[in-house]
Amino acid sequence: MWSAVEYLKRHDDVSAATRWSDSLNLAADYLGALWRVPNYDCWEEFGDHVHVSTLSALYGGLRALADWQGDPARARIADAIRAFVLEEGVRAGHLIKFLGNLEVDASLLGAATPYRLIAVDDPRMVATVEKIERDLRRARAGVHRYATDSYYGGGEWVLLTAWLGWYYAECGKMTRARDCLAWVVAQADAQGELPEQVPVDLNVPSQYSEWLMRWGPIAKPLLWSHAQFLILWKALNDPSH
């Protein structure tokens, strides 16, 4: 929803706006009615919890559509989601993975970049990123999903490192953003293909071989990794886009 509205704002595509209208409204009505209900997170895990990163995405989508359509009712739902997150989804000064879990998940970056539930320089967001750096980016290399991740042993994710770089670019911390970009580029193979993750500094090394036997090698190329690389590259080289 957020991406669709961004596209419409940038390209003034009347045809797309007409074609997508029913789908966007249906999705917005559905999310507006059910945003409090537990659901899977963006990793398709923990379906019995309410996830702060998911709520941030819902806020971003509903707020974008409300502003695009000039719909105050949808804006009120977006505001209610934001208020809920700031009341229930912040502990010890930082955003949390899901209600009842005080750890962080790297997908919490989305709360600021790009969904703007809170600003990139909001103290709660700054504290969240600092905790991501401490807990999920050991040795200042790639970013892990969350501290107890055991999927393929819980390696370093390309898309999350690019996402962190995007956040830093929005903060004006270009050296940190370029460091993230350099790490991402270094993960590409001879064909320029980027994987989902790299099996380095694993959270649970014993799980790596089990996932290899179950599903084969780590996915490569992964579209999401390539997309986040492009977003970060453009943030550094063409900030207006």
Secondary structure, DSSP 8 states (H G I E B T S, - for coil): -HHHHHHHHHH--HHHHHHHHHHHHHHHHHHHHHTTS----TTS--TTS-BHHHHHHHHHHHHHHHHHHT-HHHHHHHHHHHHHHHHHSEETTEE-SBTTB-S-BGGGGGGTTTT-SS-TT-HHHHHHHHHHHHHH-GGGSSB-SBTT--GGGT-EEHHHHHHHHHHHHHHT-HHHHHHHHHHHHHT--TT----SEE-SS-SSTHHHHHHHHHH-S---S-HHHHHHHHHHHHHHH-TT-
